[in-house]
Amino acid sequence: MMNYELELQPRDVLYFRDGRPIGGSAEGSGAVWPHPALFHSALLAALQRRFSERLGEWESEHHRLTDSEKRKQERGKVRFHLGGLKSWGPFPKTDEGILVATPADLLAQGGVAAPLLLPERGGVSNLPEPLKYPVGSFDGATKEKPGEWLFLSELSRYLAGETEKLRTVASRELYLSEARPGIGIDAERRVVAESRFYSAEYLRLRQGVSMAAFASCTAKKYNGAETDMLEELFRETNRCDLIFGGQRGTARLECCRRLTALVAAPPDSFPENRVKWVLLSPAFFCNGWIPGWLDRRSGAVMLRENKSETVDARLVAACIPKPQVVSGWNLATNVPKVTRLLVPAGAVYYFECRTQEDARRLCRILHGRTKPDALGEQGVGLGVCGRWDFMKL
């Protein structure tokens, strides 16, 4: 199935709230970069609006529900239509290409080469299991920080261990936070609430900046027939409107109609079988910052290639920023969604493998794939692999 590259051009400012409530002196912080699940939900809603009366032509109805499935369906926690939708993104896009979050181990450009945070062999620390090495740098302390975004071409150099003249891009060069006043509404009487005013922040993309995302969606029937739903969506025209974000913000969704690899191929070899995994999108793990496919005590990787080949590799270090808080409102049940703490994009996990083949196998499993404990179809937990070395005195 082809992954379509999609481009979003907002009609105006967009509103993406974080988990903080609006009230008193607190502004509505809605200028955060959209979470991957928001785009997935928006695209799903667009498909359902367009084909709500024709889904039976392409998907078989699921009638034999278990009692548990019936209860979940009544609470709006499960759906049985368009389950084949998978999406990745959105990411900022300019004329120079697509950008992703800057890896957390990349420091500000101090000279010709950008310094990196590196694991220290023999360092003393009070790190929790299964971490073995602390991560740090001998470069002088500075308040300067790298830009929040990195072009994919620069990311490829970074993964290969090349940091000379590596260029990052600050968020303010791509989008701005724009504050606007608003008035409260009495929901019962549907009138203006007296003496209730608020200020909210909105996301405005700069001129020449758009959003890029990738998606695929296959509808299946029990007889084996398959339908490419995105091909159906863009059959008559390669553009449509997308309701995206809060307050029914709209964006023009354009299909580029070409297969584009989001990430380049991984390095062919790794120094002494050391592999690092860098998140390009936030990830949800049941054990907090530790992926569920790792042994919590030893750090051993429990993934298998092709469900048979084991990987002899262990997590030995990590460079993880503060967690990203994600919540929302369930319109189907009119209740708040569960608040989740996600590992943010840019987090770096360092692995040591027993052999060169184990390193290659781990890279094939993780590179360019989503490996969270949940919500992988929504683009959560997308990561790429690169090489790393120990800090040198």
Buried (B, 14 or more C-beta within 10 A) or exposed (E): EEBBBBBBBBEEBBBBBBBEEBEEEEBBBBBBBBBBBBBBBBBBEBBEEEBEEEBEEBBEEEEEEEEEBEEBBEEEEBEEBBBBBBBBBBBBBBEEEBBBBBBBBBBBBEEEEBBBBBBBEEBEEEBEEBBBBBBBBEEEEEEEEBBBBBBBEBBBBBBBBEBEEBBBBEBEBBBBBBEEEEEEEEEEEEEEEEEEEBEBBBBBBEEEBBBBBBBBBBBBBEEEEEBBBBBBBBEEEBEBEBBBBBBEBBBBBBBEEEEEEBBBEBBEEBEEBBBBBBBBBBBBBEEEBBBBBBBBEEBBBEBEEEEEEEBBBBBBBBBBEEBBEBEBEEEEEEEEEEEBBBBBBBBBBBBBBEEEEBBBBBBBBBBBBBBBBBBBBBBBBBBBBBBBBBBEE
